[in-house]
Amino acid sequence: MDPEKRQKWTGIAVVALVLIAFSLLFGNLSQLWNIAKDFLSIISSVLFGAAFAFLMNPIMNFVDSRLHRFLSRRNMAERTAKRLSRGISIVVALIVFVLSIYAIFVLVVPQLIESLQKLLSPSNLETYKERIDAWVVKILNGTRYVESYRANSDRIFEAIGTWLSDTLLNQAAILNVAQWAYSAVMLVFNALIGIVIAIYILIYKDTFQAQAKKIVVAIFHPEHANRVIETAQTTNKLLNGFLVGKLIDSIIVALICYVGMRIMGLPYPELISVIIGITNIIPFFGPLLGMIPSALIILVENPLQAFYFLIFLLALQQVDGNIIGPRILGETVGMSDFWILVSITVFGGLFGFTGMILGVPIFGVIYTLISDAVNRALKRKKMPVNTKKYHSISTVEDLSEPEEHPSAPEPVCEAEYDADEEMEIEDIEDDNNLNL
């Protein structure tokens, strides 16, 4: 068969197979999703371990690099220094990680529960009802709806209270007690197993990396293997730079928010600081998502304090966006705000809150891979890779105009290559070096 026809029919076959695969995939999407959830629940301990190792890895690297340098200066054997520094750095990372979890459960969670109990206490709920009732009447005053609202306000609040008690409390707390208890026990069990797996991952991290590279080199052509290794390094850099940096940034923002609310005497500082810290992990939308519910919580308590809180939080977000964030994150993602918005919208719609957090670094990897592929294709065609050169072109021929470069002096003549003469020159240079 003619090579062109073979290539044509091969392309048609590939497109047909892709279409069939997509039709089968979307036709059984719910079944595939159930299988995926069952598989993820089976390997949840491994996923916990990978996540814990990912969080402990920066701490381990920080201690390991400095301790290894210190031990090497003490004339310790390289192998012994490496093993000792790695073991001590893993222990330090584990201690910091466990103490952080302990501090969250011992210091933050009780304060969080206390704030929720105070917020949802019967006396406060009655106060909120009276204030909301007064606001609505004030807004509707002078309209024909005010009398209708006054006649039905009690039934409206009674229906809301019934829904909260029956739908949320009874069903979640009474009917599903066994299920919640089982889920909590399994969560703790998987987390403990995950910590053990994380320790092993950190111990054999270099071995795992070498084995992965060995498999890639064995399977792929050298050029493709280089691209796979480069892609893995880019992914690791983006995930480490963005996720770890964003986590540190959010903790700093939450602490500043807590201290500021304490100084200003605003209500529920523990609860609101946790909300602000968690939502700050989400790029672009995060500060807004945390600001709205926090301001509403303070609004029903004291409208003036809610106004002060909004001013304080806006100032805090400006400090974070212009000072704290750039110093910690830098240009780790390398995308414009438009693509960050697209990644949050798409991945958030597909995977919820987790997608909003992971969408930016994952999309950053995809963006980098596409950009590199486009630049390589342009270089093969000897076209410019700078995007600014494409702003004003009307045709491809506009790119073919030679660029202006300072003219280099042309050689007067080209001497013929003489191997014997070159060998003589090298011998003379070697003799001069020996004499020196």
Buried (B, 14 or more C-beta within 10 A) or exposed (E): EEEEEEEEEEEEEEEEEEEEEEEEEEEEEEEEEEEEEEEEEEEBBBBBBBEBBBBBBBBBBEBBEEBBEEBBEEEBEEEEBBEBBBEBBBEBBBEBBEEEEEEEEEEBEEBBEEBEEBBEEEEBBEEBBEBBBEEBEEEBEEEEEBEEBEEEBEEBBEEEEEEEEEEEEEEEEEEEEEEEEEEEEEEEEBBEBBBEBBBEBBBEBEEEEEEEBEEBBEEBEEEEBEBBBEBBEBBBBBBBBBBBBBBBBBBBBBEBBBEBBEEEEBBBBBBBBBBBBBBBBBBBBBBEBBBEBBBEBBBBBBEEBBEBBBEBBEEBBEEBEEEBBEEBBEEBBBBEEEBBBBBBBEBBEEBEEEBBBBBBBBBBBEBBBEBBEEBEEBEEEEBEEEEEEEEEEEEEEEBEEEEEEEEEEEEEEEEEEEEEEEEEEEEEEEEEEEEE
